[in-house]
Amino acid sequence: MAHPTPIPYGAWPSPLTAADVARGGVRPSAPRLVGDEGWWGETRPAEGGRSVVVRRDAAGQVHDLLPAGWSARSRVHEYGGVSWLPVAGALVFVAWTDQRVYRLDVGVGGDTGAEPQPLTPEPPEPAAWRYADPVLAPDGTAVWWVREAHTDGVITRSLVSVPLDGSLAVRELVGGSDFLAAARPSPDGTRVAWLAWDHPRMPWDGTELRVGRLGPSGVTDVVTVLGGDAESVLQPEWADADTLYAVTDRTGWWNLHRIRLTGGGAEPLCPRAEEFGHPLWQLGQRTYGILGDGRLLVRHGTDADALGVLDPATGTLTDLDLPYTSWQPALAVSGDRAAAVAAGPATGAAVVLVDVAAGTATELRASLADLPDPAYLPVPEAITVPGPGERDVHAWVYPPRSPVAVGPDGELPPYVVFVHGGPTTHSP
């Protein structure tokens, strides 16, 4: 094997061209498990940024579910969020063009030639009613959404129920807050939990976890069970009819807690100086899910992400040994499996199917078709250096790497310093 040749930094040969970098790849998002199938969203730069919903059937064949020309994408908060939901042989989604909710019957085996049918009425002005963050109603006859209404320059938001029968009879469940998110019906169908907050707070400043009773006239008997002006609560999930899980930053870190509605306050499940949540820039984010045996599959970490199994009875957290260091806040958990979007130093973002019992992950769709030889890819190193105000500065360092070149003796490589955008994001 030939030894690497000393070549000045900046002149090393590379298999990547500027065209490769500019071409990029598809952006997968919001995976779901539908029986034996995996569904996910894909934003495609080569199609003008169209957002499609993709289905991988049990035979391994991949199909586009949306007909040509249709794009599933929400404009709620302008940043959008999850804009579609599989429902009993159908796809329910928000159309980018008019922001109405549509139903597409997909059947078995992919495309059926059917056209999407509207489930919400035409708004008084184009795209004035916008929808995101869907969840199936307890009786299965409707889908609940966060609706954002624009009327004469005034914006209001509420949780609404959109029937699946095409009657267009949208019904408001609850409103009264500047922002709402994460509606979750209780297992017995009698209550609903959701998040609410008001200007000028952002969701990482302070949110409230509220619970109310479901009735024919909407939601009543509303109480706040967690959160406030200075406590950020994320992603409520029902453990049983009287118990909720949620992520809260009351300790300074987003950690998982259990809330018993019968009393007793919020109980930490696994207190750590790590994040188990994610800033709520987009609606519909999920950083954990409940497995079939009652344990939790959680995304957690600081500089890098890990995927682990948390036993809420003991607080024990056991990480899966998987080759990914970045997990999108988009976990979909069913039984002992999960669908997720993950990436690592040697692989682009990919939709992966995780077998929790086996501790394995199978890639269903890669964002990049052709990856360079890993020998050319740097292995990032996490460092921490002292910063102003006695605060640490965290960074990833990417040392140059090549199988055919090394730097000349005594020459240090130049570095490009990239600062991530604020105020809440990080560089994975």
Helices and strands as residue ranges (DSSP letters): E 5-6, H 18-23, E 27-34, E 37-44, G 45-47, E 50-56, E 62-64, E 84-87, E 90-94, E 101-105, E 117-118, E 129-136, E 142-151, E 154-163, E 171-174, E 179-185, E 191-197, E 208-215, E 218-227, E 233-240, E 243-248, E 255-260, E 266-268, E 288-290, E 296-301, E 305-310, E 317-319, E 326-327, E 332-334, E 337-344, E 347-355, E 360-366, G 374-376, E 381-386, G 388-390, E 392-397, E 405-406
